[in-house]
Every structure is written in C-alpha cells, then in structure tokens.
C-alpha cells in the first residue's frame, strides 16, 4: 500500500503521463468545418484581412508560425505540434499548482481536465485562451501569496501581461480582468502597488499586439474590427445575443441539477442513517460507507438509464453533464472554502479565482457550458483538494460516508468517462458513430489522419478535381459548413473569410468582398442545403450572371465554375 502511495505521488511519473497524454488525440479527425477552418486561417494568414483574422490575431499568428516548422503544412503535423504545446502547458501548470494543491491532486485534476477537453488542439484561439488564462491565474494567486515583495511583483506583472495577450487571442477574454478581485487577499500595504503592476502588465500585453496589428493592417483596422464585432454581436448572430447565451447557460445548469436531485436524496438518507450509526464502532461505520457507495452506484445507474450520459465516446453526451456536475461541485466547494473558518489565505484566494473563472468563461460563446467543460485545468486540481480538505474536518464525522461516496464516485466516473472520451472523440467527424477507418489517398495535407468513408471520398474527389481542372492558384468561395476545403485544396478564399455562411460574417462585409470576387472568377463550392439567406441569394445571382455551371456533385458538395474557366 505504501509503495502504491509513493508511486501515485511520483512527480516523474506525473510528468511523463501529462507530457504523453495530449498526443493520444493525434491522427484522427478531418472535420471540414471548425477543425480545418482554423488551419485555413493559419495557412492564409495575412492574405484574408477580415474581421476574424484581426479578432483572433494572436492565435492565427501562432498557427502561421507553427505551419512553417517541418511537417507543419499537414493536418497531422499541426496536430503533433499543437499537442506538444498542450503537453508543455500541462507540465508548466503542474509546477505552478503542486505546492498549493499537492502533487497527486494536481496530477489527477490536470489529467481529468485534458481528458474532458473536447476542442482539437489545432484550434488555437480556444487553446491559447485556456493556456493564458490558466497560467496567468496561477501566477496571480502565487503572487498574492508570495511574501517576498520583489518576487511577488514579477509574478503579478507577468500575470497581467498574459491576461492582456489573451484579449488579442479572443475578444471576450477581456472579461477575465475580473480576476483582479483576487488581490483582495493581498497584503493591505501592497494592494495598490500590486494592482498597478497587474494593470501595467495587462496594458503591455494588450497594446504591443495591437501595435503589430496596426502596422500590418493599418491604424484604423482594430477599431474597425471592434465596430463590426459589436454590430455583429448585437444583430446578425442570434446565438451570440446576451439573452440567448444566458438562457442556454442556465438551461445546462438546470439539466444537471435535475439529475442531481435524486443524488441529494440518497445523500440525505445516508447522512440520517450515519447520524445514528456512525458512532457505534467500526461495524456501524462500515455499514454507513457501504450504504453511501451503494446509494451513489444506484444513482449512477439511474442517471445512465435516464440519458444523463452514455458510453458512446464519439459524442459529447458521454461526458458533458459529468463535466457540468463537476463544475457545480467545484463552485459549491469554492463557496464553502470562502466562508469556512480555518481555510488559509491561499485556498481562499484560489476559491475566489475559481468562481471568477467559472462564471464568465461561457460568455461570448454560443455553445452553453461547453467552454467550461473544455477548461477544467484549474477547476480540477482545486475541486479535488477542497474535497479532501472537507473530508479531513473533524466536525464532519457523520457526514464522511455520504461525502466520501459522492466525491470518490464523481472522480472515478470523471476518470473513466474522460479517458475513454479522450481516446475516441474527434470533433464533428464520426459524430453519429460512423467508423473513422479511412484515409485520404490523394490529399497530402490530410495524409495519415483517419476519417469517415464519406469524408475521405469527398476529399479525394475534390483533390482530383482541382488537379484535373488546373484550379491551383485560383481563388474560391466555400459556402456552407465546408471552410476546411480551402485549406485542404490550398485554394485561397476570394472573400475576407473562408466561412462566409456564418452569421458572424455580415451582409455589408459580403457585399464589399463580392466586388473583388467578381473580378477573379472564383471556383464556387457549396454544401448541401446551406441557409438560403441574403448572402446565398446573392451568390446564386452572381453565378447566374457570370454563366457558372456545375462541374461536380457528390458527398454533399457541389462545385461550380465559369464556362470559360473550366
């Protein structure tokens, strides 16, 4: 037993597992929507010059640099490079958190977090947001609790720089500035100085990339992007409206709480029995623990039967509500840590940081609590540590069977479901259970990455079509959920985006870009049943006016070209 305990606390073993685990996602998934859309933005960085190239500037610049490395011009190469980046992030965060949470809790928390991270590592605006937020928060809390003033100042300055950079990765990350409230746990005589250091770092981290943007795109480019971004959020993209986002977020919490109600009942019953029997020797204690774990196991069976989760690891449903329940548990433990006596300044600072991470993270996204489930890297280690601290309290003696059963069972299910999800899931590829056992034989960029038969057939057909018709060097329009074709076929978009059907690409932008498109005779790719909005009607009118004809139809995509350009 002692040997197993020493092994579970071994930092070398932790480092090896955390370094290797992210790489298990490489080699699968060729979604021609979100995943390859990100790679297209890197590949054509500096040549599209649209709203989203500037709004996610730092992520696109990072991807552009990674693509220049050996093998970086392929999906597999980028998967490996970005997975190694995540490995480095996990190791850095492990070093920053292990003193506060202990080696074992930090390791398990980070392992669970990476297992639940559903977003492909190549989508850098998401992963850089996670990395900068997590490391910045860890440095902030470390700085607040650092007694040596000079070292504390350095930590807080760097933290501010990372938070500032994060705004240039993704605009809604500006809300993470709320984390400055953690300074309330700073020493009173240092608060003003430390606030100014954080603010100075934030300004430097934010303004230096803005200067780079201004020099590359013009000094009015960033303010123009902000104007377009604000207008889009308020009008065209219904999913991004504040009311719709808040409703979706609260609905996800409500779904999880509905499943938690039976667990609360089981826990309450165990507590009532324990109050009478826990003090009656070891036999009574054993019975209480058996009752606690038996009740939780029955609840897990009930939750599975009612559809809270399943064992189809190619789909979010295997993990999503488990992640939400974990977040709710972490939030409850954070609130308890803040109000409980006997908790040190370090844990209270972390508790506030966790609450200020959980609350704003979903804002600015149009997919309820998925961003929070994707970002458990601070939540996981904190929740495990706060849970262990709760179990160590003497006053909770008769509560231990119920609390132990809940926390251990939740951790076990997170480990099991998360690990199998991590080993099987690929965003939007094989989403309905299709086998991902095919590889493209025609496309060099897709080589070595498994996908579905349908997807591989489409990629091979279009690669051969581009070669046959000599479309290399031509520009294109990719309408519908197929922006990744621009990357795979190496055809630059004739518009300022490779995903023009999105509501976030506004009609005024479309009209402006179509003036350029009319001069270059782009090849047009259209997916089956795109939304027939004003942009789609405009595209149909453009093709009719310029005598376009269909040259390919198959696998859900049609391709059109001018009669004279075929």
C-alpha positions as CSV (number, residue, x, y, z in Angstrom):
1,X,0.0,0.0,0.0
2,X,2.8,2.4,0.9
3,X,4.6,1.6,-2.4
4,X,1.4,2.4,-4.3
5,X,1.0,5.6,-2.4
6,X,4.6,6.6,-3.2
7,X,4.0,5.7,-6.9
8,X,0.9,7.9,-7.0
9,X,2.9,10.8,-5.6
10,X,5.9,10.3,-8.0
11,X,6.4,13.6,-9.9
12,X,8.4,11.9,-12.6
13,X,5.5,9.6,-13.4
14,X,3.1,12.5,-13.4
15,X,5.3,14.5,-15.8
16,X,5.6,11.5,-18.2
17,X,1.9,10.9,-18.3
18,X,1.0,14.6,-18.7
19,X,3.5,15.0,-21.5
20,X,2.3,12.0,-23.4
21,X,-1.5,12.1,-22.8
22,X,-2.3,15.0,-25.2
23,X,-0.6,13.2,-28.1
24,X,-3.2,10.4,-28.0
25,X,-5.6,12.7,-29.9
26,X,-3.3,12.9,-32.9
27,X,-4.0,11.1,-36.2
28,X,-7.8,11.2,-36.2
29,X,-10.5,13.7,-37.3
30,X,-10.7,15.7,-40.5
31,X,-13.7,17.9,-39.9
32,X,-14.0,20.3,-42.8
33,X,-15.9,22.7,-40.6
34,X,-14.3,24.0,-37.3
35,X,-11.1,22.0,-37.2
36,X,-9.8,22.7,-40.7
37,X,-11.3,26.1,-40.7
38,X,-8.7,27.0,-38.0
39,X,-5.9,25.6,-40.1
40,X,-7.1,27.6,-43.1
41,X,-6.9,30.8,-41.1
42,X,-3.2,30.0,-40.3
43,X,-2.4,28.9,-43.9
44,X,-3.8,32.1,-45.4
45,X,-2.8,34.4,-42.5
46,X,-2.1,37.9,-43.8
47,X,-4.0,37.3,-47.0
48,X,-7.6,37.4,-45.9
49,X,-7.6,40.6,-43.8
50,X,-11.1,40.2,-42.5
51,X,-12.8,40.8,-39.1
52,X,-11.9,37.4,-37.6
53,X,-8.2,37.5,-38.8
54,X,-7.8,40.5,-36.6
55,X,-10.2,39.5,-33.8
56,X,-8.2,36.3,-33.3
57,X,-4.9,37.7,-34.4
58,X,-2.5,36.1,-31.8
59,X,-3.9,32.6,-32.4
60,X,-3.6,33.0,-36.2
61,X,-0.1,34.3,-35.9
62,X,0.9,31.4,-33.6
63,X,-0.6,28.9,-36.1
64,X,1.1,30.6,-39.0
65,X,4.5,30.2,-37.3
66,X,3.8,26.5,-36.4
67,X,3.0,25.8,-40.0
68,X,6.5,26.8,-41.0
69,X,8.0,24.1,-38.9
70,X,9.0,20.7,-40.6
71,X,5.8,18.9,-41.4
72,X,3.6,21.8,-40.3
73,X,2.0,22.0,-43.7
74,X,-0.2,19.0,-42.9
75,X,-3.0,18.2,-40.5
76,X,-1.0,15.5,-38.7
77,X,2.0,17.7,-38.3
78,X,-0.1,20.5,-36.8
79,X,-1.9,18.1,-34.5
80,X,1.5,16.9,-33.2
81,X,2.9,20.4,-32.8
82,X,-0.2,21.8,-31.0
83,X,-0.5,18.6,-28.8
84,X,3.2,19.1,-27.7
85,X,2.3,22.7,-26.9
86,X,-0.5,21.4,-24.6
87,X,1.9,18.9,-23.1
88,X,4.3,21.8,-22.2
89,X,1.3,23.8,-20.8
90,X,0.3,20.8,-18.5
91,X,3.9,20.5,-17.2
92,X,4.2,24.2,-16.5
93,X,0.8,24.3,-14.8
94,X,1.7,21.2,-12.7
95,X,4.8,23.0,-11.5
96,X,2.8,26.1,-10.6
97,X,0.0,24.3,-8.8
98,X,1.6,21.3,-7.0
99,X,2.7,23.4,-3.9
100,X,-0.9,24.7,-3.4
101,X,-2.8,21.5,-4.2
102,X,-0.3,18.7,-3.7
103,X,1.3,16.6,-6.4
104,X,-1.4,13.9,-6.5
105,X,-4.4,16.2,-6.7
106,X,-2.7,18.4,-9.2
107,X,-1.9,15.5,-11.4
108,X,-5.3,13.9,-11.3
109,X,-7.0,17.3,-11.8
110,X,-4.9,18.1,-14.9
111,X,-5.3,14.6,-16.3
112,X,-9.2,14.8,-15.9
113,X,-9.1,18.3,-17.4
114,X,-7.2,17.2,-20.5
115,X,-9.4,14.2,-20.9
116,X,-12.5,16.3,-20.9
117,X,-11.0,18.9,-23.3
118,X,-13.2,18.3,-26.4
119,X,-11.7,21.0,-28.6
120,X,-9.0,19.9,-31.1
121,X,-5.6,21.2,-30.2
122,X,-5.2,22.8,-33.6
123,X,-8.0,25.3,-32.8
124,X,-5.6,27.8,-31.2
125,X,-7.9,30.6,-30.3
126,X,-9.5,28.2,-27.9
127,X,-6.3,26.6,-26.6
128,X,-4.3,29.8,-26.2
129,X,-7.3,31.3,-24.3
130,X,-7.1,28.3,-21.9
131,X,-3.3,28.4,-21.6
132,X,-3.0,32.2,-21.0
133,X,-5.9,32.2,-18.6
134,X,-4.8,29.2,-16.6
135,X,-1.1,30.2,-16.3
136,X,-2.0,33.9,-15.7
137,X,-4.4,32.9,-12.9
138,X,-1.8,30.6,-11.3
139,X,0.8,33.3,-11.3
140,X,-1.7,35.9,-10.0
141,X,-2.6,33.7,-6.9
142,X,1.0,32.8,-6.4
143,X,2.0,36.4,-6.5
144,X,-0.7,37.4,-4.0
145,X,0.6,34.7,-1.6
146,X,4.3,35.4,-2.1
147,X,5.9,37.1,0.9
148,X,9.0,38.4,-0.9
149,X,7.8,41.7,-2.4
150,X,10.2,41.8,-5.4
151,X,9.3,38.2,-6.5
152,X,5.6,38.9,-5.9
153,X,5.8,42.0,-8.2
154,X,7.4,40.0,-11.0
155,X,4.7,37.3,-10.8
156,X,1.9,39.8,-10.9
157,X,3.4,41.7,-13.7
158,X,3.8,38.6,-15.9
159,X,0.2,37.6,-14.9
160,X,-1.1,40.9,-16.2
161,X,0.9,40.5,-19.5
162,X,-0.7,37.1,-20.0
163,X,-4.2,38.4,-19.4
164,X,-3.6,41.3,-21.8
165,X,-2.3,39.0,-24.5
166,X,-5.4,36.8,-24.0
167,X,-7.7,39.6,-25.2
168,X,-5.9,39.7,-28.6
169,X,-6.4,35.9,-28.8
170,X,-10.2,36.2,-28.4
171,X,-12.1,39.5,-27.7
172,X,-14.5,38.1,-25.0
173,X,-11.4,37.2,-22.9
174,X,-11.4,40.8,-21.7
175,X,-13.9,39.7,-19.0
176,X,-11.1,37.8,-17.3
177,X,-9.9,41.1,-15.9
178,X,-12.4,40.4,-13.1
179,X,-9.8,38.1,-11.7
180,X,-8.1,41.2,-10.4
181,X,-10.5,40.9,-7.4
182,X,-8.2,38.1,-6.1
183,X,-6.0,41.0,-4.9
184,X,-8.4,41.4,-2.0
185,X,-6.3,38.6,-0.4
186,X,-3.1,40.5,-0.9
187,X,-1.4,42.3,2.0
188,X,-3.0,45.7,2.5
189,X,0.2,47.6,2.2
190,X,0.9,46.1,-1.2
191,X,-2.5,46.2,-2.8
192,X,-2.2,49.5,-4.7
193,X,1.3,48.7,-5.9
194,X,0.3,45.2,-7.0
195,X,-2.8,46.4,-8.7
196,X,-0.8,48.9,-10.7
197,X,1.7,46.1,-11.6
198,X,-1.1,43.9,-12.9
199,X,-2.6,46.8,-14.8
200,X,0.7,47.8,-16.3
201,X,1.3,44.2,-17.4
202,X,-2.2,44.0,-18.9
203,X,-1.7,47.2,-20.9
204,X,1.7,45.9,-22.2
205,X,0.3,42.5,-23.1
206,X,-2.7,44.1,-24.9
207,X,-1.1,47.1,-26.6
208,X,2.0,45.5,-28.1
209,X,0.0,43.1,-30.3
210,X,-2.4,45.9,-31.2
211,X,0.6,47.9,-32.4
212,X,1.6,44.9,-34.5
213,X,-1.9,44.7,-36.0
214,X,-1.9,48.5,-36.7
215,X,1.4,48.2,-38.5
216,X,0.3,45.3,-40.6
217,X,-3.3,46.2,-41.4
218,X,-3.5,49.9,-40.8
219,X,-4.1,52.1,-37.7
220,X,-7.8,52.1,-38.2
221,X,-8.1,48.3,-38.6
222,X,-8.5,47.3,-35.0
223,X,-11.2,49.9,-34.2
224,X,-13.0,48.9,-37.5
225,X,-12.9,45.3,-36.3
226,X,-14.3,46.3,-32.9
227,X,-17.2,48.2,-34.7
228,X,-18.0,45.2,-36.9
229,X,-17.7,42.8,-34.0
230,X,-20.0,44.9,-31.8
231,X,-22.6,45.2,-34.5
232,X,-22.5,41.5,-35.3
233,X,-23.0,40.6,-31.7
234,X,-26.0,42.7,-31.4
235,X,-27.8,41.9,-34.6
236,X,-26.9,39.3,-37.1
237,X,-25.8,36.3,-34.9
238,X,-28.8,35.4,-32.7
239,X,-26.8,32.7,-30.8
240,X,-24.4,35.4,-29.6
241,X,-27.0,37.7,-28.1
242,X,-26.7,38.1,-24.4
243,X,-30.2,36.9,-23.6
244,X,-29.8,33.7,-25.7
245,X,-26.4,32.9,-24.2
246,X,-27.6,33.4,-20.7
247,X,-30.7,31.2,-21.3
248,X,-28.5,28.4,-22.7
249,X,-26.1,28.6,-19.8
250,X,-28.8,28.4,-17.2
251,X,-30.6,25.7,-19.0
252,X,-27.4,23.5,-18.9
253,X,-27.0,24.1,-15.2
254,X,-30.7,23.2,-14.7
255,X,-30.3,20.0,-16.7
256,X,-27.5,18.9,-14.4
257,X,-29.4,19.9,-11.2
258,X,-32.4,17.8,-12.3
259,X,-30.2,14.7,-12.3
260,X,-28.5,15.8,-9.0
261,X,-31.8,15.9,-7.1
262,X,-32.0,12.1,-6.7
263,X,-28.4,12.1,-5.6
264,X,-29.2,14.8,-2.9
265,X,-32.0,12.5,-1.7
266,X,-29.6,9.5,-1.5
267,X,-27.0,11.6,0.3
268,X,-29.5,13.0,2.8
269,X,-30.7,9.4,3.6
270,X,-27.1,8.3,4.2
271,X,-26.4,11.3,6.4
272,X,-29.6,10.5,8.5
273,X,-28.5,6.9,9.0
274,X,-24.9,7.8,9.7
275,X,-26.0,10.2,12.4
276,X,-27.4,7.3,14.4
277,X,-24.9,4.5,13.5
278,X,-21.5,6.2,12.7
279,X,-20.5,6.4,16.3
280,X,-21.3,2.8,17.1
281,X,-18.0,1.2,16.4
282,X,-16.3,0.1,13.2
283,X,-19.2,-2.1,12.2
284,X,-21.6,0.9,12.2
285,X,-19.1,2.9,10.2
286,X,-18.6,0.2,7.6
287,X,-22.4,-0.1,7.1
288,X,-22.6,3.7,6.6
289,X,-19.9,3.6,4.0
290,X,-21.5,0.6,2.2
291,X,-24.8,2.5,2.3
292,X,-23.2,5.6,0.9
293,X,-21.4,3.9,-2.0
294,X,-24.4,1.7,-2.7
295,X,-26.7,4.7,-3.0
296,X,-24.3,6.5,-5.3
297,X,-23.9,3.4,-7.6
298,X,-27.7,3.2,-7.8
299,X,-27.9,6.9,-8.7
300,X,-25.3,6.4,-11.5
301,X,-27.4,3.6,-12.9
302,X,-30.5,5.8,-12.7
303,X,-28.6,8.7,-14.4
304,X,-27.4,6.4,-17.2
305,X,-30.9,5.0,-17.7
306,X,-32.4,8.5,-18.0
307,X,-29.8,9.6,-20.6
308,X,-27.6,11.8,-18.5
309,X,-24.6,10.1,-20.1
310,X,-23.8,7.1,-22.3
311,X,-20.9,5.0,-23.4
312,X,-20.7,6.4,-27.0
313,X,-17.4,8.1,-26.7
314,X,-17.6,9.6,-30.2
315,X,-20.2,12.0,-28.8
316,X,-20.3,14.8,-26.2
317,X,-23.1,13.1,-24.3
318,X,-20.6,10.7,-22.7
319,X,-19.0,13.5,-20.7
320,X,-20.9,16.8,-21.0
321,X,-23.2,16.6,-17.9
322,X,-20.5,14.9,-15.9
323,X,-18.4,17.9,-16.6
324,X,-21.2,20.3,-15.6
325,X,-21.8,18.4,-12.4
326,X,-18.0,18.6,-11.6
327,X,-18.2,22.4,-12.2
328,X,-21.2,22.7,-9.9
329,X,-19.3,20.7,-7.2
330,X,-16.2,22.9,-7.6
331,X,-18.3,26.0,-7.3
332,X,-20.0,24.7,-4.1
333,X,-16.6,23.8,-2.6
334,X,-15.2,27.2,-3.6
335,X,-18.1,29.0,-1.8
336,X,-17.7,26.8,1.2
337,X,-13.9,27.5,1.3
338,X,-14.6,31.2,1.2
339,X,-17.0,31.2,4.2
340,X,-15.4,28.4,6.3
341,X,-13.1,29.1,9.2
342,X,-9.7,27.6,9.2
343,X,-9.1,27.8,5.5
344,X,-5.8,29.6,4.7
345,X,-5.4,32.7,2.6
346,X,-4.0,30.6,-0.3
347,X,-7.1,28.4,-0.6
348,X,-9.5,31.3,-0.2
349,X,-7.7,33.2,-2.9
350,X,-7.9,30.1,-5.1
351,X,-11.6,29.7,-4.3
352,X,-12.4,33.2,-5.5
353,X,-10.3,32.7,-8.6
354,X,-12.2,29.5,-9.4
355,X,-15.6,31.3,-9.1
356,X,-14.3,34.2,-11.3
357,X,-13.2,31.6,-13.8
358,X,-16.4,29.5,-13.9
359,X,-18.9,32.4,-14.1
360,X,-17.6,34.4,-17.1
361,X,-16.0,31.6,-19.2
362,X,-19.1,30.7,-21.2
363,X,-19.8,34.3,-22.0
364,X,-19.0,35.3,-25.6
365,X,-19.6,31.8,-26.9
366,X,-22.7,30.3,-28.5
367,X,-22.4,26.8,-27.0
368,X,-23.7,26.9,-23.4
369,X,-21.3,25.4,-20.9
370,X,-19.1,23.5,-23.3
371,X,-16.3,26.2,-22.9
372,X,-16.2,25.5,-19.1
373,X,-16.2,21.7,-19.6
374,X,-13.3,22.3,-22.1
375,X,-11.4,24.3,-19.5
376,X,-11.2,22.3,-16.2
377,X,-7.4,22.9,-15.8
378,X,-7.7,25.0,-12.6
379,X,-11.1,23.7,-11.5
380,X,-10.0,20.1,-11.4
381,X,-7.0,20.4,-9.0
382,X,-8.9,22.8,-6.8
383,X,-12.0,20.7,-6.5
384,X,-10.0,17.6,-5.6
385,X,-8.0,19.5,-2.9
386,X,-11.0,21.3,-1.5
387,X,-12.9,18.0,-1.3
388,X,-10.1,16.2,0.5
389,X,-9.9,19.2,2.9
390,X,-13.6,18.8,3.6
391,X,-13.2,15.2,4.5
392,X,-10.4,15.9,6.9
393,X,-12.6,18.2,9.0
394,X,-13.4,16.5,12.4
395,X,-16.8,18.1,12.7
396,X,-18.0,16.3,9.5
397,X,-17.6,12.8,11.1
398,X,-21.1,11.5,10.4
399,X,-21.1,13.2,7.0
400,X,-18.0,11.4,5.8
401,X,-19.7,8.3,4.4
402,X,-22.0,10.3,2.2
403,X,-19.4,13.0,1.2
404,X,-16.7,10.4,0.5
405,X,-19.1,8.3,-1.6
406,X,-20.1,11.3,-3.7
407,X,-16.6,12.8,-4.2
408,X,-14.9,9.5,-4.9
409,X,-17.6,8.2,-7.3
410,X,-17.6,11.5,-9.2
411,X,-13.8,11.5,-9.5
412,X,-13.9,7.8,-10.7
413,X,-16.6,8.5,-13.3
414,X,-14.7,11.6,-14.5
415,X,-11.5,9.5,-14.9
416,X,-13.3,6.6,-16.7
417,X,-15.6,8.6,-19.0
418,X,-12.9,11.3,-19.6
419,X,-10.2,8.8,-20.5
420,X,-12.3,6.8,-23.0
421,X,-13.7,10.0,-24.5
422,X,-10.1,11.4,-25.0
423,X,-9.1,8.2,-26.8
424,X,-12.1,8.1,-29.1
425,X,-13.6,11.6,-29.8
426,X,-12.9,13.7,-32.8
427,X,-14.8,17.0,-33.3
428,X,-17.5,16.7,-35.9
429,X,-16.0,13.6,-37.5
430,X,-17.8,10.3,-36.9
431,X,-20.2,12.3,-34.7
432,X,-23.1,9.8,-35.2
433,X,-20.9,6.7,-34.7
434,X,-19.6,6.3,-38.3
435,X,-16.3,4.4,-38.3
436,X,-13.2,6.6,-38.8
437,X,-11.1,3.9,-40.5
438,X,-10.5,5.6,-43.9
439,X,-7.5,7.7,-45.0
440,X,-7.2,10.1,-48.0
441,X,-5.1,8.7,-50.7
442,X,-5.0,11.9,-52.9
443,X,-4.5,14.8,-50.5
444,X,-1.1,15.4,-49.0
445,X,-2.3,17.7,-46.3
446,X,-4.8,15.1,-45.0
447,X,-2.3,12.2,-45.1
448,X,-2.0,10.0,-42.0
449,X,-5.3,11.2,-40.4
450,X,-8.2,8.8,-40.1
451,X,-11.7,9.9,-41.0
452,X,-15.1,8.5,-42.2
453,X,-15.5,6.9,-45.6
454,X,-17.8,9.7,-46.7
455,X,-15.3,12.4,-45.7
456,X,-12.3,10.6,-47.3
457,X,-14.3,10.2,-50.5
458,X,-15.1,13.9,-50.7
459,X,-11.5,15.0,-50.0
460,X,-10.1,12.6,-52.7
461,X,-12.7,13.5,-55.3
462,X,-12.2,17.3,-54.8
463,X,-8.4,16.9,-54.8
464,X,-8.5,15.1,-58.1
465,X,-11.0,17.7,-59.5
466,X,-8.7,20.6,-58.6
467,X,-5.7,18.8,-60.3
468,X,-7.7,17.8,-63.4
469,X,-9.1,21.3,-64.0
470,X,-6.0,23.2,-63.1
471,X,-7.6,25.2,-60.3
472,X,-4.2,25.5,-58.4
473,X,-3.6,29.2,-57.8
474,X,-7.3,30.1,-58.4
475,X,-9.4,31.7,-55.7
476,X,-12.7,30.2,-54.4
477,X,-15.8,30.7,-52.4
478,X,-16.7,28.0,-49.9
479,X,-20.4,28.4,-48.9
480,X,-21.9,26.2,-46.1
481,X,-20.1,24.3,-43.4
482,X,-17.1,23.4,-45.6
483,X,-14.5,26.1,-44.9
484,X,-11.8,23.5,-44.4
485,X,-11.8,22.6,-48.1
486,X,-10.0,25.9,-48.6
487,X,-7.1,24.6,-46.5
488,X,-7.1,21.0,-47.9
489,X,-7.3,22.1,-51.6
490,X,-4.9,25.1,-51.0
491,X,-7.4,27.5,-52.6
492,X,-7.4,31.0,-51.1
493,X,-10.9,32.5,-50.5
494,X,-11.9,35.3,-52.8
495,X,-13.6,36.8,-49.8
496,X,-12.1,38.0,-46.5
497,X,-13.2,34.8,-44.8
498,X,-13.2,31.1,-45.7
499,X,-16.5,30.6,-43.9
500,X,-18.9,33.2,-45.4
501,X,-22.2,31.4,-44.5
502,X,-21.7,32.2,-40.8
503,X,-24.0,34.8,-39.3
504,X,-20.9,36.5,-37.8
505,X,-19.8,37.4,-41.4
506,X,-22.2,40.3,-42.0
507,X,-24.0,41.2,-45.2
508,X,-22.1,44.5,-45.6
509,X,-18.8,42.6,-45.5
510,X,-20.2,40.1,-48.1
511,X,-21.3,42.9,-50.5
512,X,-17.9,44.6,-50.2
513,X,-16.0,41.3,-50.8
514,X,-18.1,40.2,-53.7
515,X,-16.8,43.3,-55.6
516,X,-13.4,41.7,-55.5
517,X,-14.7,38.2,-56.2
518,X,-16.4,39.4,-59.4
519,X,-13.0,40.3,-60.8
520,X,-11.2,37.0,-60.1
521,X,-13.8,34.4,-61.3
522,X,-13.6,32.2,-58.2
523,X,-14.4,28.5,-58.2
524,X,-17.6,28.1,-56.0
525,X,-18.0,25.2,-53.6
526,X,-21.5,24.8,-52.0
527,X,-22.5,22.3,-49.3
528,X,-25.9,20.6,-49.4
529,X,-28.8,22.7,-48.0
530,X,-27.0,25.8,-46.9
531,X,-29.1,28.5,-45.2
532,X,-30.8,30.4,-48.0
533,X,-30.2,33.8,-46.7
534,X,-29.4,37.1,-48.5
535,X,-25.8,36.0,-49.0
536,X,-26.8,32.7,-50.6
537,X,-29.3,34.5,-52.9
538,X,-26.6,37.0,-53.8
539,X,-24.2,34.1,-54.6
540,X,-26.8,32.4,-56.8
541,X,-27.4,35.7,-58.7
542,X,-23.6,36.1,-59.1
543,X,-23.2,32.7,-60.7
544,X,-26.2,33.1,-62.9
545,X,-24.9,36.5,-64.2
546,X,-21.5,35.1,-64.9
547,X,-22.6,31.9,-66.6
548,X,-21.4,29.4,-64.0
549,X,-22.1,25.7,-64.5
550,X,-21.9,22.7,-62.1
551,X,-18.8,20.6,-62.7
552,X,-19.1,18.2,-59.7
553,X,-21.7,17.0,-57.3
554,X,-21.1,14.3,-54.6
555,X,-20.7,13.6,-50.9
556,X,-22.9,16.6,-50.1
557,X,-20.9,19.2,-52.0
558,X,-21.4,20.8,-55.4
559,X,-18.7,22.7,-57.3
560,X,-19.3,25.4,-59.9
561,X,-17.0,27.3,-62.3
562,X,-17.4,29.8,-65.2
563,X,-18.0,28.2,-68.6
564,X,-14.9,29.9,-69.9
565,X,-12.7,28.8,-66.9
566,X,-13.5,25.1,-67.0
